[in-house]
Amino acid sequence: MLYPLKFKTIFKDKIWGGNKINSILNKDYSPLPNCGETWEISGVAGNVSVVEYGDLKNKTLTDLIDQFKGDLLGPDIYGKFGKEFPLLIKFIDANEDLSIQVHPDDVLGKARHNSFGKTEMWYIFQADPGSSLIVGFNKNTNPEEYQASLENGKLMEILNREIVSVGDCYFIPAGRVHTIGKGLLLAEIQQTSDVTYRIYDFDRLDDKGQKRELHTEESVEALDYKFYPQYKINYSVRKNDETRLAKCQYFTTNLLVLDKSTFKDYTDKKSFVILICFEGTGIISTEEGKFEIKKGDSYLIPFSVKNLSIIPVGEIKILEVYIEI
């Protein structure tokens, strides 16, 4: 029988990683020297999530899809994606700026890497004072101007940098130049893809004294050179209800800020649901049992689990993710 599934965290040390995964999210990443990312729910080859508890303990996400198919993913999702789990859920701790980068879209990703593209979104739930990020260009540009700026060391002059704070949310479609800035801890929801084109890495060296590989030529065709007047998502919190943050063909994300027991009816959903807790504690109550959810936990709610209640202890904050097709 399927039930709300929590997976063992996959820890990733990064040249820019810090210690907030442990100090804020209470996740022990030892013996790694730092932790830049945790992969909470992943179907990426070589990094497939493993169930943490219950009757399905130690089964991989791939095992579960093989066994349960549409009961896990939803018949329509299974029909479209088969054994490839379509989303990747991460927490990211940027102790230093990440590289300036871009991700290919589905067409380019398929042609070059036999991969999905990578559209993603960020929800910032901890930010050191003055922290910032880069998203998009600050004016309309073109491949020629972009390449000249890069070669002349003036790339930063055409990029859009924004000071950010807790609760800020950004949708990053494939093709949009971006980087997560120093001092930010965030949840990332993305298409299943590990393809990144690194444009500029601030000339830093890795633990072997080498500069990391850049993908300047690959990025030229991948980039969207348009300027957009608004990059940050504007939203107003609806307490004890859904607050829509993002909706695209790859995922829909709602913010849940709850201080009382809340019933969720997923009968109309055609996919699984993911619940990502980034503040507080509570209980997920279903016919299959009661499951503790706390800051740093991510649960995969199978398609077959249609009703549940979230019972907070005080106030809890959760990102609710599903796919609409």
C-alpha positions as CSV (number, residue, x, y, z in Angstrom):
1,M,0.0,0.0,0.0
2,L,1.2,3.5,-0.8
3,Y,1.5,6.1,1.8
4,P,3.1,9.6,2.2
5,L,6.8,8.9,1.3
6,K,9.8,10.6,2.8
7,F,13.2,9.9,1.3
8,K,16.8,9.8,2.6
9,T,18.5,13.1,1.9
10,I,21.2,13.2,-0.7
11,F,23.9,15.6,0.3
12,K,26.2,17.5,-2.1
13,D,29.3,19.4,-1.1
14,K,30.0,22.4,-3.3
15,I,32.8,24.9,-3.7
16,W,30.3,27.6,-2.6
17,G,28.5,25.5,0.1
18,G,28.1,26.4,3.8
19,N,26.7,24.9,7.0
20,K,23.1,26.1,7.1
21,I,21.8,22.7,6.0
22,N,22.9,21.6,9.5
23,S,22.6,24.7,11.6
24,I,19.1,25.7,10.2
25,L,17.6,22.6,8.7
26,N,19.2,20.2,11.3
27,K,20.5,17.8,8.6
28,D,23.8,16.1,9.4
29,Y,25.9,16.1,6.2
30,S,29.1,14.7,7.8
31,P,31.7,13.6,6.7
32,L,31.3,16.2,3.9
33,P,33.3,19.4,4.5
34,N,30.2,21.5,3.6
35,C,26.9,21.1,2.0
36,G,25.7,23.3,-0.9
37,E,22.7,21.3,-1.9
38,T,20.4,18.6,-0.6
39,W,18.5,16.5,-3.1
40,E,15.2,15.7,-1.3
41,I,13.3,13.9,-4.1
42,S,15.3,12.9,-7.1
43,G,15.0,10.5,-10.0
44,V,18.3,11.6,-11.6
45,A,20.4,8.7,-12.6
46,G,23.1,8.0,-10.1
47,N,21.2,10.1,-7.5
48,V,17.9,8.3,-7.2
49,S,16.0,8.9,-3.9
50,V,15.6,6.0,-1.4
51,V,12.6,5.6,0.9
52,E,13.5,6.4,4.5
53,Y,10.8,4.5,6.5
54,G,7.7,2.2,6.4
55,D,6.9,-0.9,4.5
56,L,8.6,0.5,1.4
57,K,11.8,1.4,3.3
58,N,15.0,1.2,1.1
59,K,13.0,1.0,-2.2
60,T,14.3,3.5,-4.7
61,L,12.0,6.0,-6.4
62,T,12.6,4.1,-9.6
63,D,11.5,0.8,-7.9
64,L,8.3,2.5,-6.8
65,I,7.5,3.8,-10.3
66,D,8.1,0.3,-11.7
67,Q,5.8,-1.2,-9.1
68,F,3.0,1.3,-8.7
69,K,3.1,3.2,-12.0
70,G,0.0,5.5,-12.2
71,D,-1.0,4.8,-8.6
72,L,2.2,6.7,-7.6
73,L,2.6,9.3,-10.3
74,G,-1.0,9.6,-11.7
75,P,-2.0,7.7,-14.9
76,D,-1.5,10.8,-17.1
77,I,1.9,11.6,-15.6
78,Y,3.0,8.0,-16.0
79,G,1.8,8.0,-19.6
80,K,3.8,11.1,-20.4
81,F,7.0,10.5,-18.4
82,G,7.1,6.7,-17.9
83,K,9.8,5.8,-15.5
84,E,11.4,9.2,-15.4
85,F,10.3,11.1,-12.4
86,P,9.7,14.6,-13.7
87,L,10.7,16.9,-10.8
88,L,13.8,17.4,-8.7
89,I,13.4,19.0,-5.2
90,K,16.4,20.6,-3.5
91,F,17.5,22.8,-0.6
92,I,20.4,25.1,-1.5
93,D,22.8,26.9,0.9
94,A,24.9,29.5,-0.8
95,N,27.8,30.4,1.4
96,E,29.4,32.1,-1.6
97,D,27.9,33.3,-4.9
98,L,27.1,30.4,-7.3
99,S,28.4,30.6,-10.8
100,I,26.6,32.8,-13.3
101,Q,24.7,30.2,-15.3
102,V,21.9,29.3,-17.6
103,H,20.0,26.1,-18.4
104,P,18.8,24.8,-21.8
105,D,15.1,24.4,-22.6
106,D,13.6,21.0,-23.5
107,V,14.5,21.2,-27.2
108,L,18.2,22.1,-26.6
109,G,18.4,19.7,-23.7
110,K,17.1,16.8,-25.7
111,A,19.3,17.6,-28.7
112,R,22.5,18.1,-26.8
113,H,22.2,15.9,-23.7
114,N,19.1,13.6,-24.2
115,S,17.8,15.4,-21.2
116,F,14.8,17.5,-20.1
117,G,15.4,21.2,-20.0
118,K,15.6,22.9,-16.7
119,T,12.9,25.4,-15.7
120,E,13.0,26.1,-11.9
121,M,11.8,28.3,-9.1
122,W,13.2,29.5,-5.8
123,Y,11.6,30.2,-2.5
124,I,13.9,32.0,-0.1
125,F,13.3,31.1,3.5
126,Q,16.5,32.5,5.1
127,A,18.6,35.4,4.0
128,D,21.6,37.1,5.6
129,P,21.3,40.9,5.6
130,G,22.1,42.5,2.2
131,S,22.0,39.2,0.3
132,S,21.3,39.4,-3.4
133,L,20.9,37.3,-6.5
134,I,21.1,37.7,-10.2
135,V,18.2,37.0,-12.5
136,G,17.9,38.0,-16.1
137,F,19.4,41.0,-18.0
138,N,18.8,44.6,-16.9
139,K,18.2,45.6,-20.5
140,N,17.4,44.0,-23.9
141,T,20.6,42.6,-25.3
142,N,21.7,40.2,-28.0
143,P,24.3,37.5,-28.5
144,E,26.9,39.9,-29.9
145,E,26.7,42.4,-27.0
146,Y,26.6,39.5,-24.5
147,Q,29.7,37.9,-25.9
148,A,31.6,41.3,-26.0
149,S,30.6,42.0,-22.4
150,L,31.8,38.6,-21.3
151,E,35.2,38.9,-23.1
152,N,35.7,42.5,-21.8
153,G,35.0,41.6,-18.2
154,K,31.8,43.7,-18.2
155,L,29.2,41.0,-18.0
156,M,28.0,42.2,-14.6
157,E,27.1,45.5,-16.1
158,I,24.2,44.0,-18.2
159,L,22.9,41.6,-15.5
160,N,20.0,42.3,-13.2
161,R,21.0,42.0,-9.5
162,E,18.3,42.3,-6.8
163,I,18.6,42.5,-3.0
164,V,16.3,39.9,-1.5
165,S,14.8,38.9,1.8
166,V,12.9,36.0,3.4
167,G,9.7,35.1,1.5
168,D,11.0,36.3,-1.9
169,C,10.1,33.9,-4.7
170,Y,11.5,33.7,-8.3
171,F,10.5,31.8,-11.3
172,I,13.4,30.9,-13.5
173,P,12.4,29.6,-17.0
174,A,15.0,27.8,-19.0
175,G,17.1,30.3,-20.8
176,R,17.2,33.0,-18.1
177,V,20.6,33.9,-16.8
178,H,20.9,33.7,-13.0
179,T,22.9,33.0,-9.9
180,I,22.0,32.5,-6.3
181,G,23.9,35.0,-4.1
182,K,26.0,34.6,-1.0
183,G,24.0,34.3,2.2
184,L,20.8,32.7,0.8
185,L,19.1,29.4,1.9
186,L,16.2,28.4,-0.4
187,A,14.1,25.6,-1.7
188,E,14.4,24.9,-5.4
189,I,11.7,23.1,-7.5
190,Q,12.9,22.2,-11.0
191,Q,12.5,19.9,-13.9
192,T,14.5,16.7,-13.6
193,S,17.8,17.8,-15.2
194,D,21.3,18.2,-14.0
195,V,22.5,20.2,-17.1
196,T,24.0,23.6,-16.3
197,Y,25.9,25.9,-18.5
198,R,28.4,27.8,-16.4
199,I,29.1,31.2,-17.9
200,Y,31.3,32.9,-15.3
201,D,32.7,31.5,-12.0
202,F,34.4,34.6,-10.5
203,D,37.9,33.1,-11.4
204,R,37.8,30.9,-8.2
205,L,39.7,27.7,-7.8
206,D,38.5,24.3,-6.8
207,D,40.2,22.1,-4.1
208,K,42.8,21.0,-6.7
209,G,43.7,24.6,-7.5
210,Q,41.9,24.5,-10.9
211,K,39.3,26.8,-12.3
212,R,36.0,25.0,-13.0
213,E,34.9,24.4,-16.6
214,L,33.0,27.1,-18.3
215,H,30.4,26.6,-21.1
216,T,30.5,30.0,-22.8
217,E,29.9,28.7,-26.3
218,E,27.0,26.4,-25.2
219,S,25.3,29.2,-23.4
220,V,25.0,31.5,-26.4
221,E,22.2,29.6,-28.0
222,A,20.5,28.7,-24.7
223,L,20.1,32.3,-23.4
224,D,17.0,34.5,-23.5
225,Y,18.4,38.0,-24.2
226,K,15.2,39.9,-23.5
227,F,14.7,42.3,-20.6
228,Y,11.7,41.7,-18.3
229,P,10.3,44.5,-16.1
230,Q,9.4,42.1,-13.3
231,Y,11.5,39.1,-12.2
232,K,10.3,38.6,-8.6
233,I,6.9,36.9,-8.1
234,N,4.3,39.2,-6.4
235,Y,1.9,37.4,-4.0
236,S,-0.2,38.0,-0.9
237,V,-0.4,35.2,1.7
238,R,-3.8,33.7,2.3
239,K,-3.5,32.1,5.6
240,N,-4.9,28.6,6.0
241,D,-5.5,28.5,2.3
242,E,-3.5,28.1,-0.9
243,T,-1.4,31.0,-2.1
244,R,-0.4,30.5,-5.7
245,L,3.3,31.2,-6.4
246,A,4.0,29.7,-9.8
247,K,2.2,27.8,-12.5
248,C,3.7,26.4,-15.7
249,Q,3.6,23.3,-17.8
250,Y,6.2,21.6,-15.6
251,F,4.9,22.3,-12.1
252,T,2.4,24.3,-10.0
253,T,3.5,25.6,-6.6
254,N,1.4,26.9,-3.8
255,L,2.4,28.4,-0.4
256,L,0.6,27.0,2.6
257,V,0.8,29.0,5.8
258,L,-1.3,27.1,8.4
259,D,-2.0,27.6,12.0
260,K,-5.0,25.3,12.3
261,S,-5.8,21.8,11.0
262,T,-6.4,22.0,7.3
263,F,-8.0,19.3,5.1
264,K,-6.6,18.8,1.6
265,D,-8.7,17.1,-1.1
266,Y,-6.6,16.1,-4.1
267,T,-9.3,14.3,-5.9
268,D,-9.1,16.8,-8.8
269,K,-5.3,16.5,-9.1
270,K,-3.9,14.4,-12.0
271,S,-0.5,14.0,-10.5
272,F,1.3,13.2,-7.2
273,V,1.7,16.1,-4.8
274,I,4.9,17.1,-3.0
275,L,4.9,18.9,0.3
276,I,8.1,20.8,1.3
277,C,8.2,22.1,4.8
278,F,10.6,25.0,5.5
279,E,9.2,26.3,8.8
280,G,7.5,24.7,11.8
281,T,6.3,21.2,12.6
282,G,3.1,19.3,12.2
283,I,1.4,16.0,11.3
284,I,0.2,14.7,8.0
285,S,-2.9,12.6,8.8
286,T,-4.1,10.1,6.2
287,E,-6.0,6.8,6.1
288,E,-2.6,5.2,5.8
289,G,-1.4,6.7,9.1
290,K,0.0,9.8,10.7
291,F,3.4,11.2,9.6
292,E,5.4,13.9,11.3
293,I,6.5,16.8,9.0
294,K,9.0,19.3,10.2
295,K,11.3,22.0,8.8
296,G,13.6,20.4,6.1
297,D,11.2,17.5,5.3
298,S,9.8,16.8,1.9
299,Y,7.0,14.3,1.3
300,L,5.8,12.7,-1.9
301,I,2.1,12.2,-1.6
302,P,1.2,9.4,-4.1
303,F,-1.6,10.0,-6.6
304,S,-3.6,7.2,-4.8
305,V,-3.7,9.2,-1.6
306,K,-6.5,11.6,-2.3
307,N,-7.3,13.1,1.1
308,L,-5.2,14.2,4.0
309,S,-5.1,16.7,6.9
310,I,-2.2,18.9,7.8
311,I,-2.2,19.5,11.6
312,P,0.3,22.2,12.6
313,V,1.9,22.6,15.9
314,G,1.6,26.4,16.1
315,E,2.3,27.6,12.6
316,I,3.7,25.6,9.7
317,K,4.9,26.8,6.3
318,I,4.8,24.4,3.4
319,L,5.3,24.5,-0.4
320,E,2.8,22.4,-2.2
321,V,3.8,21.2,-5.7
322,Y,2.0,19.2,-8.4
323,I,1.8,19.0,-12.1
324,E,-1.2,20.1,-14.2
325,I,-1.5,18.6,-17.7
